[in-house]
Amino acid sequence: MPVINSIAAFADDMTQWRRYLHQHPELGQQCHDTAAYVVERLREFGVDEIHEGVAISGVVAIINGQGDGPTIGLRADMDALPIEETTGAAWASLNPGKMHACGHDGHTTMLLGAARYLAQTRNFKGRIALIFQPAEETGGGAELMVQEGMLDTFDIREVYALHNMPDVPVGQFYTTPGPIMAAVDTFHVDIKGEGGHGAYPQDTRDPIPAALSIGQAMGTIVSRNHRALDDLVVSVTMIHAGTADNIIPESAYLGGTVRTFDKKVQAMVKARMAQIVDGQAAAFNVEATLRYEEGFPATINTPEPTAFAAQVAREVAAEGMVTDDATREMGAEDFAYFLEKRPGSYLFVGNGDTAGLHQPNYDFDDAAAPYGASFFARLAERALPLEDA
């Protein structure tokens, strides 16, 4: 079996931890009960230091190896999503309107499994910093950790993270050097006209045609304003207006998301959106305001650590189950804030034939946990080898 034997031996324990976490999801920065459960397990394992309340409800734990050396950071996210679960599993969420629909319960479990193994064996020198992060989904917990100086406080030299991926076989890993996840921005357009009776549109300044025209014009940013080889997504995902079929409303709203890898492309999108909103507002005789919010930056893997991480993955995966030049994803990840400050790498591990991420019938495949735990554990041993190893 490619996973570490001693980790495989406590796979049932990891399943128990994961299903408990799945039943008790928490959102954003408010992962206090999740953190308490993590701390309870870490104390059982005998880690050397536990630091609570990092980025409000995050946890950083330290495991000392045999002898002096640098500190390697291993990160797992803990937060859930505001989704009503439909899996019907015996371990389904007990918190209405909240569920682990992205597998962060599994990520936390994988890091806990590595912590248990590393605290027992300590077959490395230096230190391992176990980073249990809140608010990946909605609050930028990684950014807050960076702002609080966590990387400097614990003198972390490199950082690594895993994310599960449905429709990829369990035990398969993939990554790529350079950009692997996109930057994510949000745009909002508030349109104000003059409402009135639907039978007398000549007496109004209708915001709905303006909203529709702005939305259509946004699509031309991708098709006509950027080079086809540069990855770019502009999606209008919301249009809100009106209350009745015979009333022309006074206002309308549309919003959506932008995904980019290149800051020049991002700047072009912002400029074109402003031009489109201003121009269409004038054309339809309404007032329109663009609010453009920059979110997570692109997640950019450092080449050498990524090659190293892929080699480690090959030690715990079956033959041919590691790809180190994968196509980059248009999703976003706040691990980007760590990679802006430190070398490191972000990888995906297969979750098998399950529902997609962020879907109400998604569930983490517990068979994937020993692979992730083994990857983290072996990475620690290979990054910080003992002198006689």
N, C-alpha and C positions, 0 to 999 in steps of 0.2 A: 504494500500500500504506500503511495507516495507521501502521504501526510506523516508527520512525526508520530511514532507509535504511542508515546505516552499521552499525546494530545488526543489521538484516536481513542485511547482507553477511557478518557472522561468526556467523550462526545455526548453521552446521555445527560451529563451535568450541564453541558452547554445548551442542550435543547431545553432543559428545565429553565435555565436563566433566560434564554431568549423568549420563551413563551410567557414567562412572568412579565418581562418587559413589554411584550406585545399586548398583554392584557391591560397595561397601565400606561398608556401613551400620554405624553405631555407636549405642549407646544412652545415654540420660541425659546425665550430665555428662562421660562418657568419650568425647568426640568429638575426641580428640587427632589421629588420622590425618586426619580430615576437616578439622580446623582447619589442619593442616600443608599439605594440598592447597590450601586457600583462600589461605593465606599465600603459597604458591609462585606462584599466579596473580596475586595482588595485587602482588607484587614485579615480576613481568613487566610489569604494567600501569604501574608507576611511581607508585603512590600515595605520598603524602607521609609518612605515619606508619602504623606497624602495631603494635598493642598486643596481645600474646598473653596467654593465661592468665587472661582475664577470666571470672569465674564458673567457674573451674577450666579449662575448655577453650574458652572463647569468644574471639572476635577482634573488636577494634574498629579500623577503619582510617579515616584522615582524608585527604580530598582537599581541598586548598585551591583556592579560586576566585581570580578576579582582583579583588583588593581586599578591604577589611574588610567584615564582615557577620556575622550570626548563624550558628549551626550547626543544621542540620536532620539528624535521625536517620532512617535507612532500615534496617529490620530484616528479617533472614531467619533462620528456625530451621534447625538442621542435623541434629537427632537423628532416629533411626529408631524402629521398633517391634519388640517381641519376637514376630515372626510368621514362620512358615516360608513362603517365597515359592512360588507355584505358577504364575507367569506363563509359564515356559518361554522367556523372552526370552534372546537371546544375551548381554545385559548383566544377567542376573539376579544376585541377591545371591550372593557368594562366602562369606559368613559365615553358617553354619547357624543357623537360629532367629532371624535378624535380617533385616529388610527395610525399605525405604523405602515403606511402605504408606500414607503420608499426603502424599507429594509434597514433603517437605522438601528432597530432592535438587534438585527443580525450583525451589523458593524460593531456595535458595543459588545456583543457576545464574543465576536472574534478577538477583539482586543483583550477582553477579560481572559479568554482561553490562553492567549499568548502570555499574559501577566502571570497566570498560575504556573505555567511551564517555566518561565524565566526566573520567577522567584524561587522555584525549587532547584533549578539546575545552575543558574548563574554562570553559564559557560561562555562568558564574555568579560572584557574589561571595560572600564568607563561606566557610563550610566545610560539607562533607558528611561525616557520620559514618556509616560502613557498619558495622552491628551484626550480627555472625554469632553467633547465640545457640545454646548447647546446651540440652538438657533442657526442651524445651517439653512433650513428651508426659508425662513421668513425674516430673520433678524440680524444676519451678518455676525454670528458669534465669533467666527475666526477673526474678523476685523477688530472686534472688541478685545479679544485676547492679545492681538498684536498691539493695539493701542495701550493696553495695560502693561505692556513690556514683558509678557510671558516668555517670549523666545529669549530675551536677554536675561531675565531673572534666572532661568534654568540653563542658560548657556547652551542652548540647543544648536547643534551644528548643521544637521540635516533633518528633513521631515518627510514622512511617507504616509500614504493613506490608501485605502481600498474602498471600492463601491461595488455592490452586487449589480448584475445585469441579467434580466430575464431573457429568454430565448437564446442564451449562451449555455452550453453544457456545464454542469457542475464540475468544478475543478479546472476549468479553462480560464486562463488569464490573458488580458491584452492591455497594451499601453502604447505610447509613442513618445519620442522626444519632441520638445517644442510644444506648441499649442495643442491641447487635448480637449478642452472645454471652452466654450465661447464666453465672452463678456455679455452680460445681460443688462439692458436698460429698459425703462418703462416710459411710455409717453401718454399724456392726457391732453385732450383738446376740449375746452369748454366754450360752447357757442351760445351766444345770447342774441335773440331777435325780438320780435314783438308778436305775441300770440293773438288769437282771435277765433272767430267762428270758421269751421271748415268749409262752409258754403261761400265765404267771402274772403278768399286768400289775398285779394288785391288790397285789403285793409290791414294786412299783416306783413311782417318780415320773417318768413318761415325759416327756422333753423334746420329743418330736416333735409331739404335739398343740399344745403351747405355741408351737413354732416356726411351725407352719402357721397358727395363729390370729393370731399377731403379724403374719405376712406379709400375711394378708387384711386385718387392721385397718389396716395401713399404707396400703392403697389408699383407705381412707375419708378420709384426710387431704386428698386431691385432690378427692374427690367430695362431701365434706360439711363441710370445715373452711375452705375458702377460696373467695373470690369467683371465679366462673367466668371473668371477664374478665382475671384475673391469671394470667400464664403460670406454670405449676408442673408439674414432673415428679417423681414419687417412684417409683422402680423397685427392687423386690427382685430382685436378679440372682444371688444365691447362697443355697442352703440345703445345708448339709452335716451329715449325721448317719448313724450306723449303720455296721455292718460285716458283718452277716449277717441272714438273714431270720428267725431264731429268737432274736435277741438284741435286747432293748430297750436302747438305748445310755444312757450316763450323761449325755452332753452333746450339744448341737446348736448350730449356728451359722447365722445368716443375715446377709446384708449387701446393700448396694446403693448407689444414687446418688440424689442430690437436685439438681434444677436450678431455680434461681430468678433473678429479676432484682431483687426488692425485699427489702431487709434485714428489713422487718417480716414478710414472708411467710416468710423464712428462719427468723426467731426463732419464729414460730408452729409451723413444722414441727418444730423441735427440741423445743419444749415438748410438742407432741402425741405425738411419738415416745416421750418419757420417760414420759408418762402411760400410753400403750398398753403399753409394756414392763413397767412396774411393775404395772399392772392385770392383764395376762394372766399374769404370773408368779404373782401371788396366786391367780388363778382356777384355775391348774393345779398349784399347790403345788410350784413350782420356783423356782430363783433365776435371775434374768436381769439382765444388765448391758448398758446401751447405751453405745457409744462413738461420738460424733458428731464427725467431723473436717471442719472448714471448709477448702475448697480454694481454687482460683482465684476471685477476685471476678468479677463481671459485667464484660464488656468494653464500655465506654461511650464511644462516639465523640463527640468535641467537634463541635458543629454547624458552626462556620465552617470549620475545617480539612476537615471531611467534604465540605462543599459545594465547597471548593476542589479537593480530591482528585478528586471526581466530574467537575469541569470539566476537569481534566488528563486523566482517563481518556477523556473525549470527544475529546481531541486525537489519541489513539492508537488509538481504536476506530472501527469503522464506524458509520454513522448508525443511531441507535436501539439501540445495543448497550451503553448505560450506564443503569443504574437507580439512583437516589439515594434511594429511599424503600422499600427492600426490607423484607420481613418478617424480624424478628429470628430468630436460630437458637437452639436449645436446647443445642447443643454449647458447649464452653468453650475458652478460649484464655488462656495466661498473659501475652500482650501486654497484658492488663488492668492488670498492675502498672505498665507504662510509662504507660498512659493515666491512672492514678491520680495520677501525678506531673507529667505534661506534656500539653498539648493535642496532638491528633493524630487519626488515623483508621485504621481497619482495613477493608480491602476484599477482595472475592472476585473471582477471575478464572476464566473458564471453562476446564475441562479436557477438554471434548468428551465423546464417548460412550465412557466408560471405566467400569471397575468402581468401586464406591464406596470411600470412604476407609476405611482400617483393614481392608480385605479382602485376602486373600492373593494374589488375581489382579489387584490394582490396579497401574497404572503411570502415571506422569506423562506427559502428551502433550508431546513436545518442541516441537510447533508453538506451544504457549502461551508458551514462554520469551521470544521476542522481544517479545511484548506486555507481559509483566511488566517486562522490562528497560527497554523504551521508557517505560513508565509511571513507573518510578523516576527515569529520567534526565530526562524532561520535567518531573517534579515538582520536581526540584532546580533546573532552570533557571527555572521559573515562580515558585517560592518565593523564590529569591534572584536576581532579574534584574539584569543589568548596567545601569549608568546609561543607556547608549545603546541598550539592547535594545528 
